[in-house]
Amino acid sequence: MTVSSDNAKIPWTERSFHTLGSDVPSYPQPSLAPEHLPELLRPAIEKYRDEAEDLRRLPDGLLDHLRANGAFRLNTPRELGGFELPLATTTALIERLARIDGPTAWIVWNLNVGFTAALLSEASVERVWADGPDPMVAHGAQPGHLVPSENGFRLSGEWKLVSGADAAQWLGLLALVLDGGQPRMTEAGPDWRFCLVPRSSVTVRDTWHTTGMRGTNSNTVIAQDVPVTADMTVAPDARARIDRQLYRVPLINQITSGGAAVVLGIARAAIEEMAELSRTKMGPDGMPLAQQPRIQAAFGQASARADAASALLLSTLGGLDAAAAAGRPATEAERGAVRGAYSHAGETARAVLTSMYELGSSTALYESSRLGRLFRDGHAAAQHAILSTANYELAGRTVIGIPSGDPTL
């Protein structure tokens, strides 16, 4: 794949360096304000989204365009050319992208892991960001295992549903540290690590043959005794080396918030698509659907649901941003509210998508129907575990005021 970013072409000797560490590269931020990204990217996304459906991955031309315009730098430190946006701001931006195309927004979410630069050692940052401000890092959270070795660890396992795996240069893979075949324990519980390994060190198996979210290339990654040095691992409760607002937000929320944004964006796109269809599609009485009171009520209900779920998501994430800005850890109640908002987003998106699909009647059945594709994409995305209604239990414990009992909160 050809990289369009001009920064990737700068010779090593001409790069400037971050004053906090002579070995950490520094890159300029994109000139465009990030809030304009969705509309800037819209023409390219709309041009390539049908091809992505056929290829089962984003075409190289679209990936190049996203990369050149900083779409993978939303949470990257400013020193590395990133926007370093608050979590709620990034989430709102991803939701807007999902209104244009869900699979594209999903890839933007899953490959936006620049926040790891605030957690890794300077030597590791130098390694990952050596060739430019847009290293492609896809993450997978179905855990493998790490076995201690003389120079760090050996990583093995199988990670399903790693979105953007084939486009990635690096993989961020969750693993459990084993000692003597048993989980190593810390004061906080099992010793979990996210490991950054080169794409060349793992095998990607072509398993993504689905009816929804086809363009996400969510294939299976396999690692077998891959060497990983300790400084290329990050514990979920690690303290950031860069002490600024964004990097005080819990790592789990940095990783997970985009999924809820994508399903809500797809749901809103379905409302917009069906609204346009209703102005021309006739009902049994020969009148446009848009003129029928029951159709109008369905739109009113769906829009209110989607708006409320989006407001809840952004409000709870804004609470984490506010806690970080105040320099205090987020409480279990605040983190639990976020988890509840994730589940509510998934539940709401499913209801809205089903409602719009029903209104579309036979029109939504055809392969050419955008409404039909939005229905399939949205329901596929809502299958993500972080959006499951089962997570209401965890959120409920924090409402009652009893310990969550879940270290991933």
C-alpha positions, 0 to 999 in steps of 0.5 A: 500500500502506498502511504500518502502522508508527506511526513512518511517521506521525510528522511530520518536526518531531517526530522525534529525531535521531542525535547523530552527525549532526544530519541522520540520523533516529533511531527507536525499536526495536520493543518485541518481542524479535526471537527472538519474531518468527516466532511473532508473525508466524505467524498472518498468514503462514499467513493470506496464504500461499495468496493470495501463491501466487495473486497471485505476490507477498506481499499488502499486508496481509502486507507491512504486518504484517511491516513494522509488526513490524520484520521488515525491520529485522534488520540495520538500525543501532540508531539507526534503530530496527533490531535490529542482530543478528549475522549468524548470529542473523539467518540462524537467524531467517530459517530459522525463518520459512521453516519457516512459508512460504518465499516470505515468508522470502525477501522478508524476506531480500531486503528486509533491507538496512538494513546499507547505512545503516552504509556510506552517507553521512549525507546518503544515509541521511537520504534513504532513511530520511526517512519512517520506519524501514522503507524497502523496499529490494529488491536484485538482483545480476545486474550492469548498468553505471555510466558516469561523469557530471558529477554521479556516474554513469548507471546502465543494465542489466537485472536479472532475479529481483529479489525483492520488486521491486514492493513496494520503494520503493528498489532496490539494484542491482549494477553495473560501472563502465565507463570508455571502454566497458571495466571500470574497474579498482581494486587489488582488481579490477573496480570494482563498486558497489551503487547505490540508486535510487528505484523510480520511476526504473526499470521493473519488467517482469512476468516472474515466471511460475513453478511455485515460490516464486511469492509472491516477485514476483521480476520483472525490473528495467530501468534506462536512464541513471538518474542516481546520485550517488556517495554513493548507491553502495557498493563491496563492499569499502567500510569501514563508517562505523559501526564495530561488530561487524555492520558489519565482516562482509563485505558479500557475506555480509550480502547472501547468507546468507539464501538458504541459510537459506530452503532449509533452513527449507523442507526442515525444513517438508517433514519436518514436513509429511510426518511429520504425513501419515505418521501417517494415510496408509496403506501397501500393507499397510494400516498407517500409513506411520509404522509402517514401518521404512524410512519411519522410517529415511528420516525419521531420515536427512532430519532428521540431514541438515537439522540438520547443514547448518543447524549448519554454516551457523550455525557458519561464519557465527558464525565471521565474527561472531566475527572481527568482534567481535574487530576483525579481518578474516575470513580467506579460509579462514573466508569459504571455509567459509561459501561451502561451507556455502551449497553444502552447504545447497542440496545438502542441501535438494534431497536432503531435499525429494526424499526427503519428496516420494517418501514422499508418493507421489501425495498430493504431486501435488495443487495442494492439497498443502502437501508438493507446494508445499514441494517446488516452492518448495524446489527453485526457491529452491535454483536460486539461484547462491549455492547452486550446488555449483559454489561448492565449487571456490572453497571447496576452494581455501581448504581447500587453502590456495591463493588463491581468485582470486575477489573476491566471496568 
